[in-house]
Amino acid sequence: MVKNENYLVIQGWMITELKLKGNELLIYAIIYGFSQNNQQFTGSHRYLADWCNSTRQGIMKNIESLIKKNLLEKKEIFINNVKFCRYRTLDINVKYLQDINKVDRDGKQSLQGDVNKVDRGSKQSLHNNKENTIDNNLLNNIDFLLFMEKWNELANECELGVIKSFTENRKKKLSELLGKYTQEEILETMFKIKNINFLLGKTDKSNWKITFDDFLSEEKFIKILEGAYYDEIKPIGRKQNKKIAKSAGAKKEYGF
């Protein structure tokens, strides 16, 4: 959702040299801001649609057009059969063709240019916009709605508590995780919960169930990520292990 204090930066060359306009211009400017320092835009089409006051279908057409113009690069990642798209702008170099002058309708002369893609590491990159980029703290690239939807899907499937809103504290916690892990890593870790009985309250030791706020706790998140929660018998010493092995009715100990 776009807030009153959010803003984006549209630079002159995006209009004069790339000849962009309308929603393609807005989309390019947004993604350009997040493409600095080898970063990528990982937000949703809905996020872009909100900024352009458009529809998701319309945004997808605009993106495909920018890709065909060699201005955007798209990368698809699948997690649990769910597709996530990442975008970044390609560095460009405006290479002027021969000194061909084209006279426009007003009789004024304009130089016809050709936009060509060059490698990101190339020194020929025409524009280095490190200073005049979108403020990532204001123009929030985090799709909170996506995380809420995925958690609630998991919660409904595994009988966990659903969430109805993203509080400021939740936004802060998720932002901190995204500062260290990718969106895909966080969602992949979230999906691991369905295979851990302890977190689902399905053990003979505890009926405690993980909540979304528990998941956002970095300590618990890391344990899930690294497999520290498990349903096997936990090593607790040779003598005790022998007793557990002999007794079919012995209670298991779960890692937590």
N, C-alpha and C positions, 0 to 999 in steps of 0.2 A: 504494500500500500504506500502510495506517495504521500509524504507529509509536507506541510507548508514550508518547512525549513530546508527541504531537500532541493538540490539543484544539480545541473549538469553543465558541462562546458562544450560549446560548439565553436570550433576554430574556423577562421576564415578560409583556410586552404581546403577544408572539407567541402566547402561550397564552390569556391572558385576553381579548384584544381580537380577535385574528384567529381564535381558536378552533381553532388548529392542534394536531395531535397525531401521534404515531407518526412514520413516515418523512417525511410531508409537513412536519412541524415541523423535523426534522433537515435536510432538503434546503433548506428556506427559510432556516434559520439559516446554513448553509454559504454559499449564494449571496448572502445579505444581506451577509455579511462581505466578499465580494469586489466588492460593488456600490457601495462608497463612492467618492467623488470621481470619479463618472462612469466607473468601471471596470466590467468584466464578468467573469463566470465563464466560463472557456474550457476547463475540464477536461472529462473524458469522463464518460459515464454509468457506466462501470466504476468510476471514481474515487468517485462518489457511492454506488454500490452497496457498495463496500468500507466506507464510513463507516456505512451503514445496515444492513450485514450482510444485504443483499437481493440480488435479481437485477437484471440490466440491464432486463429487461422490466418488472419491478415499478417500477423507478425512472422509466421512461418514462411509466407510468400516473400516478404521483405528480406528475410535472412537468406533464403535461397537465391534471391536476386543479387545480394551482396557477395555471396559465395561465387556465383557465376562471373562476377566482375573481378574476381581475385582480390577482394578487399577483406574477406573474412575466411577463417579456417575453422572447420567444425570437427570435433572429436566426439565419438560416441563410446560410452562405457556402460556395460551391463552388469547390474548387481541383482542377484536373485531374479533374473529375467525381467528386471525393470531397467529401462533405458534412460541414461542421463546424458545430456549434451553439454559440451564445453565449447566455448567460442573464444577466439582471439583475433585481433586485427592483424593483417599482414603488413609489414613495413613496406613502404612504397617509395618509388623514386620517379618523379615526373621528368621523363626524358623527352625533351622537345625534339620533334622530328626536324627535317630540313627547314630552313628559314622560309617556310611557306606562310604567307599572310592570307588570312581569310577575311574578306570584307563582309561585315554583317549588314543587316537591313538598314541600319542608320548611317552606313557609310564609314563606320569606325573600323579600325583594323584590330583583329585579335589573333593571337598566336595559337595555332592548333597543337595540342599536346597529346601525348599518349601515356597512359598510366601503366606502369609495368611493375610486376612483383619482384622484389629482391629478397635475399636472405635476411633473417632477423639480425644476424651479427654483422651485416655489411656496413661499412663506413659511409656508403652512399645514401644511407637513409636521410631523407630530406627533412624530416621533422622529429625533433626530440622534445617530447612534451612532458617531461618529468615534473616541471613546475606547475604547468597549467593543466592539470588533470582533474578528474572528478574527485572530490573529497570522499574517500572511501568510508569515512566515519559518518558522513551525512547521506550520501547516496549508498544506502545499505545493500550490499550484494547478497545478503543472506535471505534465502527463501524460507522464512519461518513457517509458512503455511505448509510447505512440502514436508518438513520434519514433523509437524503436527499430524498431517494426514498419514504418514508412514507409521508413526507411533500408534495412532488410533487403529490402523489396520492390524498391527501386531497385537494390540490390546484386545480387540474384538475376537481375534483368532485364539488368543491364549488366556482369555478371561482376566486381563489386567485392567487397571484403571485408565480410562480415557482422559484426555485433557480437552478443555473447551476454549482455552485461550493461551496466548504466549505472554506471560507476565514479563515485566522488565528484568526481573531476576533471572528468569529462564533465558531471555535474550542475552543477558550478560554471560551466563554460564556457557551457552552454546557458542557465543562469539569467542570465548576463551578457548574452547575446544577446537574451533575452526582456525585459531591462530597456530595450532600445533598439528592438526590432522586435516585431511581433505574431507570434503563432503561425502565422497564415496566411502572412505574409511569409517566415518562415523555411522553411516547408514548400514554398512556391512556389519559393523560391530553390533548395531541395534538388532539386526536380523539373527544374530547368534543367540539371542535370548531365548528364542523359541525351542532351542535344543538343550537348554540347561534347566533341569527340573528344579534345582534349588531356587533359582530366580523366579520360577513359576509357582512356588509354594506347593510343589508336588513331592515332598520328601517325608520320610517318617520322623524326621527331626524337627522340622519347622514348616509352618504354613505361611510364612512371610513371603510376600510377593514384591517384586521390584516395581517402583513407580518411575514415571518419566523424570521426576526431579532426582531420584536416585541415579538414574542413567546419566544425567548431566553432571553428576559429581565426578570430578576427574579421577579420584581414587578408585571408584567403582568402575568407571569407564575403562580404565587401564586394565583392571582385573579381567573384565570381559574380553577386552581386546587381546590380552596375552594368554587367555585360557586359565586364569587362576581360579575361576569358579568351575567346579566339576562335580560329577555325580558318582565318581568312583570312590572306593574306600580310601581314606586318607592315611598314609603311613603314620603310626603313632607309637612305634616301638615294637620290638620283636615279640615280646611276650603277649602284648595285647593283640597284635596282628594274628598270632597263632590261635588265640581264643576266638577271634572274629571268624577266622577261616574255618574253625571246627563247628561253630555255632551257626546254623542256618538262619536262626531267628535273631541273630545279633543286629543291633542297629548300626547303620552306616554313619560315617562321619563325612561331612561335606566341606569342601574347601571354600572358605570365605573369610 
